Amino acid sequence: MFLRRCAFGCFWAVLGLFAVRHPERAAATVRAIAHGLALVADGLARLTSAL
């Protein structure tokens, strides 16, 4: 449990430092992830409406 909490804290620390040091790349990464999730949601919506 302790190791999982440490890993979670390290994940957010690395993510925060990445966003601070490279804001334009971080914005592009977030945009790409959001676009991918929107495509997955659209695909699931089409699949469920077809059934």
PDB file of N, CA, C and O in Angstrom, chain B, residues numbered from 101:
ATOM      1  N   MET B 101       0.825  -1.190   0.000  1.00  0.00           N
ATOM      2  CA  MET B 101       0.000   0.000   0.000  1.00  0.00           C
ATOM      3  C   MET B 101       0.874   1.260   0.000  1.00  0.00           C
ATOM      4  O   MET B 101       0.590   2.227  -0.708  1.00  0.00           O
ATOM      5  N   PHE B 102       1.926   1.230   0.796  1.00  0.00           N
ATOM      6  CA  PHE B 102       2.827   2.375   0.856  1.00  0.00           C
ATOM      7  C   PHE B 102       3.513   2.604  -0.484  1.00  0.00           C
ATOM      8  O   PHE B 102       3.657   3.744  -0.924  1.00  0.00           O
ATOM      9  N   LEU B 103       3.934   1.525  -1.133  1.00  0.00           N
ATOM     10  CA  LEU B 103       4.606   1.629  -2.417  1.00  0.00           C
ATOM     11  C   LEU B 103       3.664   2.198  -3.480  1.00  0.00           C
ATOM     12  O   LEU B 103       4.090   2.974  -4.335  1.00  0.00           O
ATOM     13  N   ARG B 104       2.410   1.821  -3.431  1.00  0.00           N
ATOM     14  CA  ARG B 104       1.427   2.343  -4.381  1.00  0.00           C
ATOM     15  C   ARG B 104       1.226   3.838  -4.163  1.00  0.00           C
ATOM     16  O   ARG B 104       1.111   4.592  -5.129  1.00  0.00           O
ATOM     17  N   ARG B 105       1.184   4.273  -2.921  1.00  0.00           N
ATOM     18  CA  ARG B 105       1.043   5.707  -2.626  1.00  0.00           C
ATOM     19  C   ARG B 105       2.270   6.483  -3.094  1.00  0.00           C
ATOM     20  O   ARG B 105       2.136   7.583  -3.631  1.00  0.00           O
ATOM     21  N   CYS B 106       3.442   5.932  -2.901  1.00  0.00           N
ATOM     22  CA  CYS B 106       4.664   6.588  -3.373  1.00  0.00           C
ATOM     23  C   CYS B 106       4.681   6.676  -4.897  1.00  0.00           C
ATOM     24  O   CYS B 106       5.061   7.705  -5.456  1.00  0.00           O
ATOM     25  N   ALA B 107       4.274   5.609  -5.566  1.00  0.00           N
ATOM     26  CA  ALA B 107       4.224   5.615  -7.028  1.00  0.00           C
ATOM     27  C   ALA B 107       3.212   6.642  -7.522  1.00  0.00           C
ATOM     28  O   ALA B 107       3.464   7.329  -8.511  1.00  0.00           O
ATOM     29  N   PHE B 108       2.081   6.755  -6.852  1.00  0.00           N
ATOM     30  CA  PHE B 108       1.059   7.731  -7.228  1.00  0.00           C
ATOM     31  C   PHE B 108       1.597   9.148  -7.070  1.00  0.00           C
ATOM     32  O   PHE B 108       1.389   9.989  -7.945  1.00  0.00           O
ATOM     33  N   GLY B 109       2.280   9.418  -5.975  1.00  0.00           N
ATOM     34  CA  GLY B 109       2.878  10.731  -5.754  1.00  0.00           C
ATOM     35  C   GLY B 109       3.961  11.045  -6.777  1.00  0.00           C
ATOM     36  O   GLY B 109       4.049  12.171  -7.266  1.00  0.00           O
ATOM     37  N   CYS B 110       4.779  10.062  -7.100  1.00  0.00           N
ATOM     38  CA  CYS B 110       5.825  10.269  -8.107  1.00  0.00           C
ATOM     39  C   CYS B 110       5.227  10.531  -9.478  1.00  0.00           C
ATOM     40  O   CYS B 110       5.730  11.368 -10.227  1.00  0.00           O
ATOM     41  N   PHE B 111       4.162   9.825  -9.809  1.00  0.00           N
ATOM     42  CA  PHE B 111       3.484  10.033 -11.089  1.00  0.00           C
ATOM     43  C   PHE B 111       3.027  11.478 -11.226  1.00  0.00           C
ATOM     44  O   PHE B 111       3.279  12.114 -12.250  1.00  0.00           O
ATOM     45  N   TRP B 112       2.355  12.004 -10.203  1.00  0.00           N
ATOM     46  CA  TRP B 112       1.860  13.374 -10.266  1.00  0.00           C
ATOM     47  C   TRP B 112       2.984  14.390 -10.239  1.00  0.00           C
ATOM     48  O   TRP B 112       2.880  15.446 -10.864  1.00  0.00           O
ATOM     49  N   ALA B 113       4.057  14.085  -9.525  1.00  0.00           N
ATOM     50  CA  ALA B 113       5.205  14.993  -9.496  1.00  0.00           C
ATOM     51  C   ALA B 113       5.861  15.072 -10.872  1.00  0.00           C
ATOM     52  O   ALA B 113       6.187  16.163 -11.341  1.00  0.00           O
ATOM     53  N   VAL B 114       6.055  13.936 -11.513  1.00  0.00           N
ATOM     54  CA  VAL B 114       6.657  13.916 -12.846  1.00  0.00           C
ATOM     55  C   VAL B 114       5.742  14.604 -13.850  1.00  0.00           C
ATOM     56  O   VAL B 114       6.209  15.372 -14.692  1.00  0.00           O
ATOM     57  N   LEU B 115       4.453  14.338 -13.767  1.00  0.00           N
ATOM     58  CA  LEU B 115       3.497  14.982 -14.671  1.00  0.00           C
ATOM     59  C   LEU B 115       3.490  16.502 -14.481  1.00  0.00           C
ATOM     60  O   LEU B 115       3.462  17.251 -15.457  1.00  0.00           O
ATOM     61  N   GLY B 116       3.515  16.948 -13.245  1.00  0.00           N
ATOM     62  CA  GLY B 116       3.553  18.381 -12.966  1.00  0.00           C
ATOM     63  C   GLY B 116       4.830  19.033 -13.463  1.00  0.00           C
ATOM     64  O   GLY B 116       4.783  20.121 -14.037  1.00  0.00           O
ATOM     65  N   LEU B 117       5.968  18.391 -13.253  1.00  0.00           N
ATOM     66  CA  LEU B 117       7.231  18.943 -13.741  1.00  0.00           C
ATOM     67  C   LEU B 117       7.275  18.977 -15.261  1.00  0.00           C
ATOM     68  O   LEU B 117       7.812  19.918 -15.845  1.00  0.00           O
ATOM     69  N   PHE B 118       6.719  17.968 -15.902  1.00  0.00           N
ATOM     70  CA  PHE B 118       6.653  17.961 -17.365  1.00  0.00           C
ATOM     71  C   PHE B 118       5.809  19.133 -17.864  1.00  0.00           C
ATOM     72  O   PHE B 118       6.185  19.809 -18.821  1.00  0.00           O
ATOM     73  N   ALA B 119       4.672  19.370 -17.217  1.00  0.00           N
ATOM     74  CA  ALA B 119       3.795  20.473 -17.629  1.00  0.00           C
ATOM     75  C   ALA B 119       4.445  21.826 -17.394  1.00  0.00           C
ATOM     76  O   ALA B 119       4.227  22.757 -18.168  1.00  0.00           O
ATOM     77  N   VAL B 120       5.243  21.950 -16.333  1.00  0.00           N
ATOM     78  CA  VAL B 120       5.897  23.225 -16.031  1.00  0.00           C
ATOM     79  C   VAL B 120       7.067  23.482 -16.986  1.00  0.00           C
ATOM     80  O   VAL B 120       7.265  24.605 -17.449  1.00  0.00           O
ATOM     81  N   ARG B 121       7.830  22.440 -17.272  1.00  0.00           N
ATOM     82  CA  ARG B 121       9.029  22.623 -18.096  1.00  0.00           C
ATOM     83  C   ARG B 121       8.728  22.663 -19.588  1.00  0.00           C
ATOM     84  O   ARG B 121       9.447  23.324 -20.339  1.00  0.00           O
ATOM     85  N   HIS B 122       7.678  21.968 -20.036  1.00  0.00           N
ATOM     86  CA  HIS B 122       7.325  21.903 -21.459  1.00  0.00           C
ATOM     87  C   HIS B 122       5.823  22.144 -21.631  1.00  0.00           C
ATOM     88  O   HIS B 122       5.092  21.208 -21.956  1.00  0.00           O
ATOM     89  N   PRO B 123       5.350  23.360 -21.425  1.00  0.00           N
ATOM     90  CA  PRO B 123       3.899  23.589 -21.467  1.00  0.00           C
ATOM     91  C   PRO B 123       3.278  23.346 -22.840  1.00  0.00           C
ATOM     92  O   PRO B 123       2.143  22.877 -22.921  1.00  0.00           O
ATOM     93  N   GLU B 124       3.995  23.656 -23.922  1.00  0.00           N
ATOM     94  CA  GLU B 124       3.407  23.453 -25.244  1.00  0.00           C
ATOM     95  C   GLU B 124       3.310  21.967 -25.590  1.00  0.00           C
ATOM     96  O   GLU B 124       2.333  21.532 -26.201  1.00  0.00           O
ATOM     97  N   ARG B 125       4.312  21.198 -25.204  1.00  0.00           N
ATOM     98  CA  ARG B 125       4.247  19.751 -25.442  1.00  0.00           C
ATOM     99  C   ARG B 125       3.208  19.101 -24.541  1.00  0.00           C
ATOM    100  O   ARG B 125       2.531  18.158 -24.951  1.00  0.00           O
ATOM    101  N   ALA B 126       3.077  19.603 -23.310  1.00  0.00           N
ATOM    102  CA  ALA B 126       2.067  19.060 -22.402  1.00  0.00           C
ATOM    103  C   ALA B 126       0.669  19.338 -22.937  1.00  0.00           C
ATOM    104  O   ALA B 126      -0.208  18.479 -22.856  1.00  0.00           O
ATOM    105  N   ALA B 127       0.454  20.534 -23.484  1.00  0.00           N
ATOM    106  CA  ALA B 127      -0.851  20.865 -24.054  1.00  0.00           C
ATOM    107  C   ALA B 127      -1.152  19.986 -25.264  1.00  0.00           C
ATOM    108  O   ALA B 127      -2.284  19.533 -25.438  1.00  0.00           O
ATOM    109  N   ALA B 128      -0.149  19.744 -26.096  1.00  0.00           N
ATOM    110  CA  ALA B 128      -0.348  18.871 -27.258  1.00  0.00           C
ATOM    111  C   ALA B 128      -0.639  17.443 -26.824  1.00  0.00           C
ATOM    112  O   ALA B 128      -1.452  16.760 -27.445  1.00  0.00           O
ATOM    113  N   THR B 129       0.010  16.990 -25.773  1.00  0.00           N
ATOM    114  CA  THR B 129      -0.224  15.640 -25.269  1.00  0.00           C
ATOM    115  C   THR B 129      -1.634  15.509 -24.723  1.00  0.00           C
ATOM    116  O   THR B 129      -2.318  14.523 -24.999  1.00  0.00           O
ATOM    117  N   VAL B 130      -2.074  16.489 -23.956  1.00  0.00           N
ATOM    118  CA  VAL B 130      -3.435  16.456 -23.411  1.00  0.00           C
ATOM    119  C   VAL B 130      -4.461  16.500 -24.541  1.00  0.00           C
ATOM    120  O   VAL B 130      -5.472  15.798 -24.499  1.00  0.00           O
ATOM    121  N   ARG B 131      -4.195  17.326 -25.545  1.00  0.00           N
ATOM    122  CA  ARG B 131      -5.101  17.421 -26.689  1.00  0.00           C
ATOM    123  C   ARG B 131      -5.183  16.075 -27.415  1.00  0.00           C
ATOM    124  O   ARG B 131      -6.275  15.658 -27.801  1.00  0.00           O
ATOM    125  N   ALA B 132      -4.063  15.396 -27.608  1.00  0.00           N
ATOM    126  CA  ALA B 132      -4.042  14.101 -28.289  1.00  0.00           C
ATOM    127  C   ALA B 132      -4.778  13.041 -27.473  1.00  0.00           C
ATOM    128  O   ALA B 132      -5.513  12.228 -28.033  1.00  0.00           O
ATOM    129  N   ILE B 133      -4.587  13.046 -26.165  1.00  0.00           N
ATOM    130  CA  ILE B 133      -5.278  12.073 -25.311  1.00  0.00           C
ATOM    131  C   ILE B 133      -6.776  12.323 -25.331  1.00  0.00           C
ATOM    132  O   ILE B 133      -7.561  11.378 -25.415  1.00  0.00           O
ATOM    133  N   ALA B 134      -7.186  13.595 -25.255  1.00  0.00           N
ATOM    134  CA  ALA B 134      -8.614  13.910 -25.291  1.00  0.00           C
ATOM    135  C   ALA B 134      -9.222  13.529 -26.631  1.00  0.00           C
ATOM    136  O   ALA B 134     -10.350  13.040 -26.684  1.00  0.00           O
ATOM    137  N   HIS B 135      -8.486  13.747 -27.710  1.00  0.00           N
ATOM    138  CA  HIS B 135      -8.989  13.366 -29.036  1.00  0.00           C
ATOM    139  C   HIS B 135      -9.145  11.849 -29.128  1.00  0.00           C
ATOM    140  O   HIS B 135     -10.133  11.355 -29.671  1.00  0.00           O
ATOM    141  N   GLY B 136      -8.176  11.116 -28.600  1.00  0.00           N
ATOM    142  CA  GLY B 136      -8.275   9.653 -28.595  1.00  0.00           C
ATOM    143  C   GLY B 136      -9.451   9.151 -27.779  1.00  0.00           C
ATOM    144  O   GLY B 136     -10.159   8.234 -28.195  1.00  0.00           O
ATOM    145  N   LEU B 137      -9.658   9.755 -26.614  1.00  0.00           N
ATOM    146  CA  LEU B 137     -10.800   9.349 -25.789  1.00  0.00           C
ATOM    147  C   LEU B 137     -12.122   9.690 -26.461  1.00  0.00           C
ATOM    148  O   LEU B 137     -13.091   8.941 -26.332  1.00  0.00           O
ATOM    149  N   ALA B 138     -12.177  10.813 -27.181  1.00  0.00           N
ATOM    150  CA  ALA B 138     -13.394  11.171 -27.912  1.00  0.00           C
ATOM    151  C   ALA B 138     -13.665  10.174 -29.026  1.00  0.00           C
ATOM    152  O   ALA B 138     -14.818   9.824 -29.278  1.00  0.00           O
ATOM    153  N   LEU B 139     -12.623   9.717 -29.691  1.00  0.00           N
ATOM    154  CA  LEU B 139     -12.798   8.704 -30.732  1.00  0.00           C
ATOM    155  C   LEU B 139     -13.295   7.387 -30.148  1.00  0.00           C
ATOM    156  O   LEU B 139     -14.152   6.731 -30.739  1.00  0.00           O
ATOM    157  N   VAL B 140     -12.770   7.002 -29.008  1.00  0.00           N
ATOM    158  CA  VAL B 140     -13.224   5.773 -28.349  1.00  0.00           C
ATOM    159  C   VAL B 140     -14.683   5.905 -27.924  1.00  0.00           C
ATOM    160  O   VAL B 140     -15.466   4.973 -28.102  1.00  0.00           O
ATOM    161  N   ALA B 141     -15.051   7.046 -27.367  1.00  0.00           N
ATOM    162  CA  ALA B 141     -16.439   7.265 -26.958  1.00  0.00           C
ATOM    163  C   ALA B 141     -17.374   7.253 -28.157  1.00  0.00           C
ATOM    164  O   ALA B 141     -18.473   6.704 -28.081  1.00  0.00           O
ATOM    165  N   ASP B 142     -16.947   7.855 -29.263  1.00  0.00           N
ATOM    166  CA  ASP B 142     -17.762   7.858 -30.478  1.00  0.00           C
ATOM    167  C   ASP B 142     -17.921   6.441 -31.015  1.00  0.00           C
ATOM    168  O   ASP B 142     -19.009   6.054 -31.444  1.00  0.00           O
ATOM    169  N   GLY B 143     -16.861   5.682 -30.993  1.00  0.00           N
ATOM    170  CA  GLY B 143     -16.935   4.292 -31.441  1.00  0.00           C
ATOM    171  C   GLY B 143     -17.866   3.455 -30.574  1.00  0.00           C
ATOM    172  O   GLY B 143     -18.648   2.654 -31.087  1.00  0.00           O
ATOM    173  N   LEU B 144     -17.781   3.639 -29.267  1.00  0.00           N
ATOM    174  CA  LEU B 144     -18.681   2.899 -28.369  1.00  0.00           C
ATOM    175  C   LEU B 144     -20.134   3.316 -28.567  1.00  0.00           C
ATOM    176  O   LEU B 144     -21.035   2.481 -28.495  1.00  0.00           O
ATOM    177  N   ALA B 145     -20.365   4.595 -28.814  1.00  0.00           N
ATOM    178  CA  ALA B 145     -21.722   5.062 -29.059  1.00  0.00           C
ATOM    179  C   ALA B 145     -22.282   4.454 -30.344  1.00  0.00           C
ATOM    180  O   ALA B 145     -23.443   4.049 -30.391  1.00  0.00           O
ATOM    181  N   ARG B 146     -21.454   4.392 -31.378  1.00  0.00           N
ATOM    182  CA  ARG B 146     -21.907   3.765 -32.633  1.00  0.00           C
ATOM    183  C   ARG B 146     -22.158   2.287 -32.447  1.00  0.00           C
ATOM    184  O   ARG B 146     -23.120   1.743 -32.990  1.00  0.00           O
ATOM    185  N   LEU B 147     -21.302   1.632 -31.685  1.00  0.00           N
ATOM    186  CA  LEU B 147     -21.484   0.199 -31.453  1.00  0.00           C
ATOM    187  C   LEU B 147     -22.771  -0.088 -30.692  1.00  0.00           C
ATOM    188  O   LEU B 147     -23.527  -0.987 -31.060  1.00  0.00           O
ATOM    189  N   THR B 148     -23.022   0.677 -29.628  1.00  0.00           N
ATOM    190  CA  THR B 148     -24.225   0.421 -28.841  1.00  0.00           C
ATOM    191  C   THR B 148     -25.495   0.811 -29.594  1.00  0.00           C
ATOM    192  O   THR B 148     -26.545   0.204 -29.382  1.00  0.00           O
ATOM    193  N   SER B 149     -25.417   1.806 -30.464  1.00  0.00           N
ATOM    194  CA  SER B 149     -26.611   2.177 -31.238  1.00  0.00           C
ATOM    195  C   SER B 149     -26.872   1.160 -32.346  1.00  0.00           C
ATOM    196  O   SER B 149     -28.013   1.007 -32.783  1.00  0.00           O
ATOM    197  N   ALA B 150     -25.849   0.473 -32.799  1.00  0.00           N
ATOM    198  CA  ALA B 150     -26.032  -0.550 -33.844  1.00  0.00           C
ATOM    199  C   ALA B 150     -26.646  -1.823 -33.270  1.00  0.00           C
ATOM    200  O   ALA B 150     -27.274  -2.591 -33.998  1.00  0.00           O
ATOM    201  N   LEU B 151     -26.472  -2.048 -31.994  1.00  0.00           N
ATOM    202  CA  LEU B 151     -27.018  -3.267 -31.381  1.00  0.00           C
ATOM    203  C   LEU B 151     -28.415  -2.982 -30.972  1.00  0.00           C
ATOM    204  O   LEU B 151     -29.090  -3.857 -30.430  1.00  0.00           O
TER     205      LEU B 151
END
